Amino acid sequence: MEYRTQAPVRGEWDVLVCGAGPAGIAAAVSAARMGMRVMVLERYGTVGGCLTLGNVTTVMGAVAPGTIRDEIAALLRSPDSSTGIDNEQAKGLLVDLLRREGVEFRLQTSVLDALVEDGVIHGVFAQTQAGLACYCAQRVVDATGDGYVSAMAGAQAMVGRDEDGLVQPSSLMYTIAGVDPASTLVCNHEEHYTDLGDGREYLQTCEKAAAEGRLPANVTIVRLYATGRPGERLVNATQANGVNLLRDGDTERAEILLRAQIEQVNRFLREEIPGFEHIYTRVSASTLGVRESRRIRGLHVLSAEELIEGREQPDCVVHRANFSIDIHNPAGGGQAEREGCPYQARPYDIPMRCLQPLGVENLILSGRCISGTHRAHASYRVMNIAMAVGQAAGVMAAVSIERHTPVSALRYEDVRDALLAQGCKLRG
Ligand SMILES: Cc1cc2nc3c(=O)[nH]c(=O)nc-3n(C[C@H](O)[C@H](O)[C@H](O)COP(=O)(O)OP(=O)(O)OC[C@H]3O[C@@H](n4cnc5c(N)ncnc54)[C@H](O)[C@@H]3O)c2cc1C
């Protein structure tokens, strides 16, 4: 095919996956397993997305067994969803996985724009060290997390909550070492009460420090996760509210603010928490962790009500997805919804329609930018679910090529059969 582009065309693949986070990796692997020639483009020098670069080592959420998620969990030796993985090892292991599956990839390659003609996406423009280049493909998977490719292609982006457009806060995750090995203190969430052994309770101690200005603004809880290594904790505490990636300057403001918060949080831990007197930062995220940005509107917008009800979907591509509706407060500290809120979703289905964007043909959504509401996104954004969504996206791309069917007109039965052939469980 002739493309109307000034940039040199680097090649044409069956499936182009933009973004090598958990969802992009799963999409690439599942499409490659269906015999597709797959190219992955990643803006940073490391694959893994939040899992590696974001230092988010606690892979959470659940889906029905049999997905590529299970293989990746085994590869990264994360037997259960709450066990921390070694993200340094993961950087190499995930590259090995892509290579083993015959997936091509380019690192340090930022997607800048989409090549769209008459409403159909044919590839993307990317910035490489050799200059601007065009990567073409029959199908494109948007696994950028931010729905960047979809937005560039002209799809409709939804941002933030309905009432005020605010998104969940961004954070820099970091790992501390130097905790007294005798300390068993962990704090996984806002209802994880722990007696500190000196008449104080951990969560109340955090809240008191926040009220007295000894923690950064809006930081009312310092979550501490076990990493599997003695003397270490993963710290999920820093928080920048009101960051909107779509607004010029917000990203820099958040990066700088959050780095400065790390030392303030550490000072609180050293001065107030027994066993934490000698902690230091061992490693921190290489880049800002963005919980929420664009959600791309698709044929169906998954709602929190469907999650809470545990609804089964006629075109299910991810079965028994399960995680609480975890909304880090867009307007303050802690959780956005506390009292009286049905935090817990029931195991729910993600329908194929949520991966089919409106308005752009042959583009497939994956990972955290699929079509859902602000509240539903707060559940399906976690990595185990993102990987299962990624697998479905890769399969949809491959099936649509095999069947010569545009993505918007895919027959669910064909996608279902291909997912079942890959071992996914979609009912029961
Ligand atoms: C602070 C924080 C804490 C979290 N805690 C947890 C947790 O404890 N457990 C859990 O399971 N989940 C957690 N999450 C959520 C989870 O990490 C993400 O929602 C998940 O990683 C989404 O996967 P993804 O593949 O869609 O996106 P990402 O992991 O964001 O990957 C997207 C990839 O696309 C690349 N990319 C983006 N734009 C471009 C471009 N223009 N060109 C080329 N490449 C591009 C990125 O560099 C990245 O590698 C957390 C998230 C944050 C931010």
Ligand as a Chemical Component Dictionary entry (heavy atoms), coordinates in Angstrom:
data_LIG
# 
_chem_comp.id                   LIG 
_chem_comp.type                 NON-POLYMER 
_chem_comp.pdbx_formal_charge   0 
_chem_comp.three_letter_code    LIG 
# 
loop_
_chem_comp_atom.comp_id 
_chem_comp_atom.atom_id 
_chem_comp_atom.alt_atom_id 
_chem_comp_atom.type_symbol 
_chem_comp_atom.charge 
_chem_comp_atom.model_Cartn_x 
_chem_comp_atom.model_Cartn_y 
_chem_comp_atom.model_Cartn_z 
_chem_comp_atom.pdbx_ordinal 
LIG C1  C1  C 0 1.582  5.042  41.548 1  
LIG C2  C2  C 0 0.881  3.831  41.030 2  
LIG C3  C3  C 0 0.689  2.746  41.852 3  
LIG C4  C4  C 0 0.061  1.605  41.365 4  
LIG N1  N1  N 0 -0.063 0.502  42.171 5  
LIG C5  C5  C 0 -0.443 -0.658 41.620 6  
LIG C6  C6  C 0 -0.317 -1.880 42.350 7  
LIG O1  O1  O 0 0.099  -1.894 43.503 8  
LIG N2  N2  N 0 -0.669 -3.032 41.740 9  
LIG C7  C7  C 0 -1.131 -3.048 40.437 10 
LIG O2  O2  O 0 -1.389 -4.136 39.919 11 
LIG N3  N3  N 0 -1.272 -1.912 39.733 12 
LIG C8  C8  C 0 -0.925 -0.735 40.277 13 
LIG N4  N4  N 0 -1.019 0.428  39.550 14 
LIG C9  C9  C 0 -1.685 0.419  38.220 15 
LIG C10 C10 C 0 -0.872 -0.202 37.126 16 
LIG O3  O3  O 0 0.506  -0.120 37.353 17 
LIG C11 C11 C 0 -1.184 0.407  35.739 18 
LIG O4  O4  O 0 -2.515 0.771  35.627 19 
LIG C12 C12 C 0 -0.811 -0.652 34.689 20 
LIG O5  O5  O 0 0.584  -0.748 34.639 21 
LIG C13 C13 C 0 -1.399 -0.348 33.343 22 
LIG O6  O6  O 0 -0.752 -1.130 32.365 23 
LIG P1  P1  P 0 -0.587 -0.586 30.892 24 
LIG O7  O7  O 0 0.266  -1.562 30.181 25 
LIG O8  O8  O 0 -1.909 -0.234 30.372 26 
LIG O9  O9  O 0 0.176  0.821  31.079 27 
LIG P2  P2  P 0 1.659  1.162  31.556 28 
LIG O10 O10 O 0 2.137  0.230  32.581 29 
LIG O11 O11 O 0 1.582  2.618  31.907 30 
LIG O12 O12 O 0 2.541  0.974  30.248 31 
LIG C14 C14 C 0 2.417  1.840  29.141 32 
LIG C15 C15 C 0 3.708  1.802  28.328 33 
LIG O13 O13 O 0 3.537  2.591  27.151 34 
LIG C16 C16 C 0 4.675  3.409  26.972 35 
LIG N5  N5  N 0 4.276  4.612  26.232 36 
LIG C17 C17 C 0 3.433  5.590  26.628 37 
LIG N6  N6  N 0 3.335  6.535  25.673 38 
LIG C18 C18 C 0 4.127  6.139  24.657 39 
LIG C19 C19 C 0 4.444  6.720  23.402 40 
LIG N7  N7  N 0 3.940  7.898  22.996 41 
LIG N8  N8  N 0 5.314  6.057  22.594 42 
LIG C20 C20 C 0 5.856  4.861  22.978 43 
LIG N9  N9  N 0 5.593  4.289  24.173 44 
LIG C21 C21 C 0 4.731  4.922  25.003 45 
LIG C22 C22 C 0 5.120  3.717  28.392 46 
LIG O14 O14 O 0 6.462  4.159  28.433 47 
LIG C23 C23 C 0 4.898  2.381  29.078 48 
LIG O15 O15 O 0 6.000  1.533  28.961 49 
LIG C24 C24 C 0 -0.391 1.577  40.017 50 
LIG C25 C25 C 0 -0.189 2.674  39.182 51 
LIG C26 C26 C 0 0.449  3.785  39.672 52 
LIG C27 C27 C 0 0.705  4.927  38.739 53 
# 
loop_
_chem_comp_bond.comp_id 
_chem_comp_bond.atom_id_1 
_chem_comp_bond.atom_id_2 
_chem_comp_bond.value_order 
_chem_comp_bond.pdbx_ordinal 
LIG C1  C2  SING 1  
LIG C2  C3  SING 2  
LIG C2  C26 DOUB 3  
LIG C3  C4  DOUB 4  
LIG C4  N1  SING 5  
LIG C4  C24 SING 6  
LIG N1  C5  DOUB 7  
LIG C5  C6  SING 8  
LIG C5  C8  SING 9  
LIG C6  O1  DOUB 10 
LIG C6  N2  SING 11 
LIG N2  C7  SING 12 
LIG C7  O2  DOUB 13 
LIG C7  N3  SING 14 
LIG N3  C8  DOUB 15 
LIG C8  N4  SING 16 
LIG N4  C9  SING 17 
LIG N4  C24 SING 18 
LIG C9  C10 SING 19 
LIG C10 O3  SING 20 
LIG C10 C11 SING 21 
LIG C11 O4  SING 22 
LIG C11 C12 SING 23 
LIG C12 O5  SING 24 
LIG C12 C13 SING 25 
LIG C13 O6  SING 26 
LIG O6  P1  SING 27 
LIG P1  O7  DOUB 28 
LIG P1  O8  SING 29 
LIG P1  O9  SING 30 
LIG O9  P2  SING 31 
LIG P2  O10 DOUB 32 
LIG P2  O11 SING 33 
LIG P2  O12 SING 34 
LIG O12 C14 SING 35 
LIG C14 C15 SING 36 
LIG C15 O13 SING 37 
LIG C15 C23 SING 38 
LIG O13 C16 SING 39 
LIG C16 N5  SING 40 
LIG C16 C22 SING 41 
LIG N5  C17 SING 42 
LIG N5  C21 SING 43 
LIG C17 N6  DOUB 44 
LIG N6  C18 SING 45 
LIG C18 C19 SING 46 
LIG C18 C21 DOUB 47 
LIG C19 N7  SING 48 
LIG C19 N8  DOUB 49 
LIG N8  C20 SING 50 
LIG C20 N9  DOUB 51 
LIG N9  C21 SING 52 
LIG C22 O14 SING 53 
LIG C22 C23 SING 54 
LIG C23 O15 SING 55 
LIG C24 C25 DOUB 56 
LIG C25 C26 SING 57 
LIG C26 C27 SING 58 
# 
